[in-house]
Amino acid sequence: MAQTLKEKLASIIPGLRQERQTILKQHGDKKISDVSIAQAFGGMRGIKSQICDTSVVNPDKGLIIRGQPVLKLKNKLPEEIFWLLVTGSMPSAEEVKGFQDELRAAGEVPAYIWKVIKALPKKSHPMAMLDTAILAMQHESVFARKYAEGLSKADYWEAILDDSIKIIATIHTIAAGIYRLRYKKGSLIEPSKKNDWSANYAKMLGLAPKKGLTAKMMRLYLVLHSDHEGGNVSANACHVVGSALSDPFYAVSAGLNGLAGPLHGLANQECLKWALGLMEEFGGTPTEDQIRQHAWDTLNNGKVIPGYGHAVLRVSDPRFIAFHEFGQNNLPNDPVFRTIARVFKIVPQVLKEHGKAKSPWPNVDAGSGSILYHFGLKEFEYYTVLFSVSRSLGMLAQLILNRALGSPITRPKSVSTEWIKKLVAKA
């Protein structure tokens, strides 16, 4: 029998709580990581110090969502992916429909949000506009209201889920409205009750439908960017703020602020700029020899080739492969995509010969920008907003589970440089 998402969670949370309690009781003193001084100074990279059950990134396999390689999920709906992230299982067709109905019921954007957005400077960054809108919508928080009334800790997750549904139901509408307003694309476009989440986002942006191909592209983009472990900046920022029992509007806002940083959410536009610069230099799609020489010139000048290399992966990012296959199947003659495809053929060879890159393989950002560009999204500043709409799924799934399992406030211990110097001296 089909269940609502809340009913499904209510049926599995007791077992998850018992599992966590058993692990802590029987194995709580077992060490899972050593920390070096270099890691402490280096942004805690690689330190195993969090629990995230929604997804993992395997260096040799890439993103795995709830045990399923992301390439196996590339034809799914984002609504299905959110259900999978939260519950660990795929929903039935009836459950998907029910969840979509819930999202539509919660999909009205409060009128004051549009007033807030329109009151911002006309040249505000679209990420600042999105973040401001989500933060302003904190007024709608079910969790904040019920917590003030004395909500039981065991029931936190239900109110967090209510807030999460409100955010997911409206974030794509808000993001599309920001695009229309910020770039003077005309009046706002209402969502359709017949469309799924991704198709509505594409429709509200005002993109040409291209016989359903635009909606298909948007579904792929939103699925591939939905989650990426718990340690990336946006997920971690959201987790830390949420651990203080700040409601999801506060927490997701924090995550969006992290995603706006050039070292996190801007990578795809940097990759696209590099490719377009390459095309400008050679007057169109460059040859393989031209790409090879340009790549060597870039490296010999002490610069990096954007989109290649990853902090964790040691193979081609499966998400890049998914975009690459989509491009080959649907826009093989697009000059920008052809450039990206040729870069993929040549650059890993150059990086291997160069010998200094830890990973010569492309990450997702090496290919996503060319796909967006083809479908008419040519405003680079907006690309991180698309990323944000997708990543809200992962951030919120993690918040729901952490409140369901009673995860404590995040409060690591810091030490001073003087403490490190004394430790080294003793050693």
C-alpha positions in Angstrom: 0.0 0.0 0.0 1.3 3.5 -0.9 2.5 5.6 2.0 3.1 9.3 2.4 6.8 10.3 2.9 5.9 11.1 6.6 4.3 7.7 7.1 7.3 5.9 5.4 9.7 7.7 7.7 7.6 7.0 10.8 7.9 3.3 10.0 11.7 3.2 9.6 12.9 5.8 12.1 12.6 3.6 15.3 14.8 0.9 13.7 17.4 3.6 12.6 17.4 5.0 16.2 17.9 1.5 17.7 20.7 0.8 15.2 22.6 4.0 16.1 22.2 3.4 19.8 23.5 -0.2 19.5 26.6 0.9 17.5 27.4 3.6 20.0 26.9 1.3 23.0 28.9 -1.6 21.6 31.6 0.2 19.5 31.5 3.9 20.6 35.2 3.9 21.6 36.5 2.5 18.4 38.6 5.0 16.4 37.8 5.6 12.7 40.3 8.3 11.8 43.7 9.7 12.7 44.3 13.5 12.3 47.6 14.9 11.2 48.8 18.5 11.7 48.6 19.0 8.0 44.9 18.1 8.0 44.2 20.3 10.9 45.8 23.3 9.1 44.4 22.1 5.7 40.7 22.5 6.2 40.1 19.1 7.8 40.3 17.4 4.4 39.9 13.7 4.6 39.2 13.5 8.3 36.5 10.9 8.9 34.4 12.7 11.5 30.8 12.8 10.3 28.0 10.4 9.7 26.1 10.9 6.4 23.9 8.0 5.2 22.4 9.8 2.2 25.4 9.4 -0.1 29.1 8.6 -0.3 31.8 9.4 -2.8 34.0 6.5 -3.6 37.4 7.6 -5.1 37.1 4.8 -7.8 33.4 4.8 -8.4 32.1 8.4 -7.8 28.9 9.4 -6.2 26.8 6.6 -4.7 23.3 7.6 -3.4 21.9 5.1 -0.9 24.0 2.3 -2.3 23.1 3.1 -5.9 25.7 4.5 -8.4 24.5 7.8 -9.6 24.6 6.7 -13.3 21.9 4.2 -12.5 19.7 7.0 -11.3 20.2 9.4 -14.2 16.7 8.8 -15.6 14.9 9.2 -12.3 12.9 12.2 -11.2 14.4 14.5 -8.5 11.2 13.7 -6.4 12.2 10.1 -6.5 15.8 10.9 -5.5 14.6 12.9 -2.5 12.5 10.0 -1.3 15.5 7.7 -1.8 17.8 10.1 0.0 15.5 10.3 3.0 14.2 6.7 3.3 16.9 4.6 1.6 14.4 3.1 -0.9 12.8 4.1 -4.1 9.1 5.1 -4.0 6.4 3.4 -5.9 4.7 5.2 -8.7 1.7 5.8 -6.5 4.0 7.2 -3.7 5.7 9.5 -6.2 2.4 10.9 -7.3 1.3 11.4 -3.7 4.6 13.2 -2.9 4.2 15.4 -6.0 0.7 16.3 -4.8 2.1 17.3 -1.5 4.7 19.6 -3.1 2.0 21.2 -5.3 -0.2 21.8 -2.2 2.7 23.5 -0.5 4.0 25.3 -3.6 2.5 28.8 -3.2 5.3 31.4 -2.6 4.2 34.0 0.0 3.5 37.4 -1.6 5.9 39.1 0.7 8.8 37.1 -0.7 8.4 38.7 -4.1 8.3 42.1 -2.4 11.6 41.3 -0.6 13.2 40.2 -3.9 12.0 43.2 -5.8 13.3 45.5 -3.0 16.9 44.3 -3.5 19.3 46.3 -5.7 18.5 45.5 -9.3 22.0 44.2 -9.9 22.1 42.0 -6.8 23.8 38.6 -7.4 21.1 36.0 -8.0 22.5 33.8 -5.2 22.1 36.7 -2.8 18.6 37.1 -4.0 17.8 33.3 -3.5 19.4 33.2 -0.1 17.6 36.3 1.0 14.3 34.8 -0.1 14.8 31.5 1.7 15.9 33.3 4.9 12.9 35.7 4.7 10.6 32.7 4.4 11.7 31.5 7.8 8.4 33.2 8.9 6.7 30.1 7.6 8.7 27.6 9.7 6.5 24.9 11.3 9.5 23.7 13.3 10.2 27.1 14.8 6.6 27.5 15.9 6.2 24.1 17.3 9.5 24.2 19.1 8.4 27.4 20.8 5.2 25.6 21.9 7.2 22.7 23.5 7.7 20.1 20.8 9.0 16.7 21.9 12.5 15.9 20.8 11.3 12.6 19.3 9.0 14.6 17.0 11.5 17.2 15.8 11.8 15.4 12.4 8.1 15.7 11.5 8.2 19.5 11.7 11.6 19.5 10.0 10.0 17.5 7.2 7.1 19.9 6.9 9.5 22.8 6.5 11.6 20.8 4.0 8.6 20.1 1.9 7.8 23.9 1.9 11.3 24.7 0.8 11.4 22.1 -2.0 7.9 23.1 -3.1 8.9 26.7 -3.6 12.6 27.0 -4.2 12.4 26.3 -7.9 9.6 28.8 -8.3 11.6 31.4 -6.4 14.7 30.6 -8.4 12.9 30.9 -11.7 11.3 34.2 -10.6 14.7 35.5 -9.7 16.0 34.7 -13.2 13.0 36.4 -14.9 13.4 39.5 -12.7 17.2 39.8 -12.5 17.8 39.4 -16.3 14.6 41.2 -17.4 13.1 38.2 -19.1 9.5 39.4 -18.7 6.7 38.6 -16.2 6.8 35.7 -13.8 5.5 32.3 -15.2 3.2 30.2 -13.1 3.9 26.5 -12.6 1.7 23.9 -14.2 -0.2 21.4 -12.0 0.5 18.8 -14.7 4.3 19.1 -14.7 6.8 17.4 -12.5 9.3 19.5 -10.4 12.0 19.7 -13.1 9.6 20.4 -16.0 8.0 23.2 -14.0 11.4 24.7 -13.2 12.3 24.7 -16.9 8.9 26.1 -17.8 9.0 28.9 -15.2 12.5 29.9 -16.4 10.9 30.5 -19.8 13.2 28.1 -21.7 12.1 26.8 -25.0 10.7 23.3 -24.4 12.4 21.7 -27.5 9.8 18.8 -27.5 10.4 17.9 -23.9 14.2 17.8 -24.2 14.7 20.9 -22.0 12.7 19.3 -19.2 14.8 16.1 -19.6 18.0 18.1 -19.3 16.7 19.8 -16.2 15.8 16.5 -14.6 19.3 15.2 -15.3 20.9 18.3 -13.9 18.8 18.3 -10.7 19.4 14.6 -10.0 23.2 14.7 -10.6 23.7 17.7 -8.3 21.3 16.6 -5.5 23.8 15.3 -2.9 27.5 14.7 -2.4 28.2 13.3 1.0 28.1 15.5 4.2 31.5 17.1 4.2 31.2 19.5 1.3 30.8 23.2 2.2 27.1 23.6 1.6 26.1 20.3 3.2 28.4 20.8 6.2 27.3 24.4 6.7 23.7 23.4 6.6 24.4 20.5 9.0 26.2 22.7 11.6 23.6 25.4 11.7 20.8 22.7 11.8 22.6 21.0 14.7 21.9 24.0 16.8 18.2 23.4 16.1 18.0 26.3 13.8 15.1 25.5 11.5 15.6 24.4 7.9 15.1 28.0 6.5 18.1 29.2 8.6 20.1 26.0 7.9 19.5 25.9 4.1 20.3 29.6 3.9 23.7 28.9 5.5 24.3 26.1 3.0 23.5 28.4 0.1 25.9 31.0 1.4 28.6 28.3 1.3 27.6 27.2 -2.1 28.0 30.8 -3.4 31.7 30.6 -2.8 34.1 30.5 -5.8 35.7 27.3 -4.5 32.4 25.4 -4.3 29.5 26.5 -6.6 31.2 28.5 -9.3 33.3 25.8 -10.9 31.0 25.0 -13.8 30.9 28.6 -15.1 34.7 28.8 -14.8 35.0 25.7 -17.0 32.6 27.1 -19.5 34.5 30.5 -19.6 37.7 28.6 -20.3 36.1 26.6 -23.2 34.5 29.8 -24.7 37.9 31.5 -24.4 39.4 28.6 -26.3 36.8 29.0 -29.0 37.3 32.7 -29.3 41.1 32.3 -29.6 40.8 29.8 -32.5 37.6 31.2 -34.2 35.3 28.3 -33.5 35.6 24.7 -32.2 39.4 24.1 -31.9 41.2 21.1 -33.3 42.7 18.5 -31.0 46.2 19.8 -31.7 45.1 23.4 -30.8 43.6 22.1 -27.6 46.7 20.2 -26.7 48.9 23.3 -27.3 46.5 25.5 -25.4 46.4 23.1 -22.5 50.2 23.0 -22.3 50.4 26.8 -22.5 47.9 27.0 -19.6 49.9 24.6 -17.4 53.3 26.1 -18.3 52.0 29.5 -17.2 51.3 28.1 -13.8 47.5 28.0 -14.3 45.1 25.2 -13.9 42.7 23.7 -16.4 39.3 24.2 -14.8 37.0 21.1 -14.4 39.9 18.6 -14.2 40.9 17.0 -10.9 38.8 16.4 -7.8 39.5 16.3 -4.1 38.3 12.8 -3.8 37.7 11.2 -7.2 40.5 9.3 -9.0 38.3 8.4 -12.0 36.2 10.4 -14.5 33.3 11.8 -12.5 30.2 9.6 -13.4 28.1 12.8 -13.4 30.4 14.2 -16.1 29.9 11.0 -18.0 26.1 11.4 -17.7 26.2 14.9 -19.1 28.7 13.8 -21.8 26.3 11.0 -22.9 23.4 13.4 -22.9 25.3 15.8 -25.1 26.4 13.1 -27.5 22.8 11.8 -27.8 21.0 15.1 -28.1 23.3 18.0 -29.2 26.4 16.4 -30.9 26.8 19.3 -33.3 26.6 22.1 -30.8 30.0 23.9 -31.1 30.4 24.4 -27.4 29.6 20.8 -26.5 32.0 19.7 -29.3 34.7 21.8 -27.8 34.1 20.2 -24.3 34.1 16.7 -25.9 37.4 17.4 -27.6 38.9 18.8 -24.4 37.8 15.6 -22.6 39.7 13.6 -25.2 42.9 15.6 -25.0 43.3 17.2 -21.5 43.6 14.0 -19.4 46.5 12.9 -21.7 48.2 16.3 -21.2 47.8 16.2 -17.4 49.2 12.7 -17.3 52.3 13.8 -19.2 52.6 16.9 -17.1 52.6 14.6 -14.0 51.6 17.0 -11.3 47.9 16.6 -11.2 46.6 14.1 -8.5 43.7 13.3 -10.8 43.7 14.0 -14.6 40.0 13.2 -15.0 37.1 15.6 -15.4 34.6 16.4 -12.6 31.0 17.2 -13.2 31.7 20.9 -13.7 33.7 20.2 -16.8 30.6 19.4 -18.7 27.5 20.8 -17.1 28.0 24.4 -18.2 28.0 23.6 -22.0 24.7 21.8 -21.6 23.1 24.7 -19.8 24.5 27.1 -22.4 23.0 25.2 -25.3 19.5 25.4 -23.7 19.7 29.2 -23.5 21.0 29.7 -19.9 23.9 32.0 -20.8 23.9 34.1 -17.7 26.9 32.6 -15.9 26.1 34.2 -12.5 22.9 32.2 -12.4 24.5 28.8 -12.7 25.0 28.5 -8.9 21.3 29.1 -8.4 20.5 26.0 -10.5 23.1 24.1 -8.4 21.3 25.4 -5.2 17.9 24.2 -6.3 19.3 20.7 -6.7 21.5 20.6 -3.7 18.6 21.7 -1.4 17.4 18.1 -1.8 20.5 16.7 -0.2 20.8 19.3 2.5 17.2 18.9 3.6 17.4 15.1 3.5 20.4 15.2 5.8 18.6 17.6 8.1 15.5 15.4 8.4 17.6 12.3 9.2 19.8 14.1 11.7 16.8 15.4 13.7 15.1 12.0 13.5 18.2 10.3 14.9 18.9 12.9 17.6 22.3 14.0 16.3 23.9 16.4 18.8 25.1 19.9 18.2 28.3 20.0 16.2 31.1 21.4 18.4 34.6 20.2 17.4 37.5 21.1 19.7 40.0 23.6 18.3 43.7 24.0 19.4 46.1 26.9 19.0 49.2 27.1 16.9 51.1 27.4 20.2 49.6 24.1 21.3 50.7 22.5 18.0 54.2 23.8 18.5 54.5 22.4 22.0 53.1 19.0 20.7 55.8 18.9 18.0 58.5 19.9 20.4 57.6 17.0 22.7 57.6 14.6 19.8 
